[in-house]
Amino acid sequence: MQTPENLADILDLEAIEVNLFRGTSPNDGFPRIFGGLVIAQALLAAYKTVPERICHSLHAYFIRPGDVNAPVLYEVERARDGGTFTTRRVAAIQHGEQIFNLACSFQTPEEGFEHQSPMPAAPAPEDVQTEGDFLRSLGDQVHPKMLRFLDKPRPIDIRWVDPQNPVKPEKKSGTKEVWMRACAPIGDDVKMQQAALAYASDMAFMESALRPHGLIWTTPGLQSASLDHAMWFHRPFNFNDWTLFAQDSPSASQGRGMVRGQMFSQDGTLLASVAQECLMRIKK
């Protein structure tokens, strides 16, 4: 069995100058950088300028497709250091142009009121097929190239409760649940834990807006991309443990789809909330 990719290695940044960091992207055969990687690296770049405080929210815009063959420069603006909260802005730059920008807020940990939404019912992750097992169950419908891609080392183990058939997609509910966790140990550092969860939060997410229309990202003529991304961290977590990503898509209109998500630990604790708007149109 191949060793899984380690997220800590994938997300590692090189310090170039004060407030300036460089990251790279694995070239997995896709033409553009995975959005979750840019979110996670930008968050880690901001963290390098913030001692002790913990990120509680981030808001980001995807501006241009990222080039997998070029490094990404992350320029951090120290917007504010307050008594309790710290604010940072991060611009991700390639070829002299912004491809992404992020605003994030950090807080000194404190006690406060507690309530949360309940976790939706879902089968245990051990009872849900892996992506590879599901695709293999489709037999000759699936191109061998897709199966070979799934056999490569991967940083995240993802298990869909109700997966879409990639060969014969059908219209499904915009509500879905996905179990996920980091494959390789990522340690106890809250910075890396949050970066890993942010990386995963862009996986299997946009698809919730496509499902009601029987679309998948490889549908001929479909133009799809993440437009923005927001995330709120509610409670401490360990992403080496199974996390349920419960999602729904309340709306699609004017070439855009909206997706919301909540991330729960197996014991039902709400860990984070996520929202994203995506481009989804058929080219004419």
Disulfide bonds with the S-S distance in Angstrom:
none
